[in-house]
Amino acid sequence: MTIRPFAPQFMKVGILTAALQELTPRETRDRDPDRAIEDWIAFAGEIGADQIQLSAALHPAETDVPPEAMLDPVANTLDLRQPFAADRVRRARTAIEGSRITVSDIGYFDNMLHHDPAVREKKHAFMRRVFDAAAALGVTAVCGFVGRNQLRSMDQNLIDFEAWFVPLLREARSRGLTYRVEQCPMPGWTTGDSFHNNIAYTPGTWIALHRICERHGVGDQFRIHYDPSHAILMGQDTRSIFQYLKDAGYGFLIGGFHVKGQVIDATGVAAWGYGGQTVERGDWIDGAPSASPADQLNAWKKQTVLATHELPGTARHDPLAYLQNRTVDWLDHQLAARELLELDVAATALVVEHEFPPARVQDRARLRPILEASIAFVRHIDRAAAAMYALQHEVLPAQGIAAQGTGRQPYRS
């Protein structure tokens, strides 16, 4: 028998800067783009975050998707319309290094497999600028989607991934970066009836894509930024997903977390199921997709009739909902991550993503206590999970004492 000290490992709690697009008013940041980074570094400290995930996006004047057609406003905290030149890098690094806040990664969420070559190249060119900015800031990862070619089948999209996405990963590798893929299916991206508009939406696909990456020597660049909200939206259970990855030998694939939930609307599921094939949504007018971006926004009803985004801590404590997989059991999420995944826990980012509609207020004073409370909730949940894991998997076993009970079992949603 040995006595092992109690030494819990905590994750770093961050915030995606898309949580408050107008922290720096657009007219100000359009004139002085790097002011937005400075303001967000200061705000992150005020709300108790350890890190920021720096949001980048094509400017509203440049994007192919009008802002009015998006579920969430455009968030280009990192404005890359002009080169991220040395003076801009120095200014951003000065703000970061003068605070206790670090940058976990840069997030640019767009369709990298767009069927139109001109549109796709525009997005790829912007992603390369994101890569350059990350390297200049000393950030080791970027976060985004894979996307989908809407004109081809899912299997054909694997061919497009090999042809179009793998070269991006080579670019990431040349800059010492990892690409973390978020698995949101992005059902509202198109007025068609496809629910899966980002092919990297489930573990089976992650493994297939990673195998392609390995064949081309960029397997180390492809990782997942896991978001439990999207698992719930797909009717999946987080513990079972992590167990599946471990069983398949891919427990290393998850490299970070978006901390956002879905609260399932049982009425919406009763009406439409999980397939997303809603009718009379309002995105089609007179038998054709509407040309109005405000009408195109209704394509998101494929998702929003089924569920509402949860900012962690805003959903009621509901044990029955956890068992029915209608909302996230955050404590079990953090325990399962430690028990089943191959993580460097102390270096793993928990990035709070705020998309809870009633609280999407573009007002710093109103939003500050909301985000402050959510970040505190996430931090305390992670600390509780860390304590439980250290006690049950390190301290007690070292003395030959078994943990009590059986806990939640995988593959039993």
Secondary structure, 3 states (H helix, E strand, C coil): CCCCCCCCCCCEEEEEHHHHHHHCCHHHHHHCCCHHHHHHHHHHHHCCCCEEEEEECCCCCCCCCCHHHCCCCCCCCECCCCCCCHHHHHHHHHHHHCCCCEEEEEECCCCCCCCCHHHHHHHHHHHHHHHHHHHHHCCCEEEECCCCCCCCCHHHHHHHHHHHHHHHHHHHHHCCCEEEECCCCCHHHCCCCCCCCCCCCCHHHHHHHHHHHHHCCCHHHEEEEECHHHHHHCCCCHHHHHHHHHHCCCCCCEEEEEECEEEECHHHHHHHCCCCCCCCCCCEECCEECCCHHHHHHHHHHHHCCEEEECCCCCCCCHHHHHCCCCCCHHHHHHHHHHHCCCCHHHCEEEECCCCHHHCCCCHHHHHHHHHHHHHHHHHHHHHHHHHHHHHHHHHHHCCCCCCCCCCCCCCC
